[in-house]
Amino acid sequence: MASSDPSRPATGYPFVPNGTHYPPPPPGTAYPYQAPPPQPTNPYYYNTNQTYPNQRATLLRRLIAVLIIVTVIFFTILFIIWLVIRPHLPEFRVTSLSVSGFNVSSSSSSVTGTWNARFQVYNPNKLKLSYDDIQSSISYKSEFLSQTRIPPFKQAKRNVTDINAEYGAVGSYIAGRAVNQINGDKGRGLVSFNLKIVADAMYRVGGFRARRRLLRVFCDDLAVGFSGNSGSGNLTGGARRCKVYS
């Protein structure tokens, strides 16, 4: 039975007219807000093991980026230098070719003669050139006649140098068909010879060696004019440019 004293505070659950009570709140919902997350016992503590790896990774990425940039700059500079001073093959010309004492024997299939050639060599580079171990030969078509060596020489940049070569043959054997062809050409007053030069060329920048190349020079179809039965003749048609390979 409820107290009849109006000043006494009400206790228990609210009363409803049908005689039932409001159900008690479910467990855990008495406080309407979520509990705050637990705080660390030491508020000044932080995990240093996560900071150092991040710093090392950042430093490594920066080093890699610097190496890439330096490499790109280095090869760009090399490419520009190569464009400026890139080596070109020298140019060779035969300016004169004379023959004396030229004789071809049908009975012994042999040839005798002396050839004197002059070459003009032009260095088109901004680099110095030096030539070593220079060997030269003369032939008629594919028939070898004589060989000689040319002294080494050097060239300044964009320089023109004249070199001489002398070839000699005394009773050198040649094939019978070549004998007949030479005698036929000589009877018509014109015999063509081929000159070849092989040289070890070195490009230089100041006192440093920049690049080495093996040059092969071919001067083909050099027509030498003969008069009658004379064994002497000279190059016809002026200077001839040679083909240069490396």
Order of alpha helices (4+ residues) and beta strands (2+ residues): alpha-beta-beta-beta-beta-beta-beta-alpha-beta-beta-beta-beta-beta
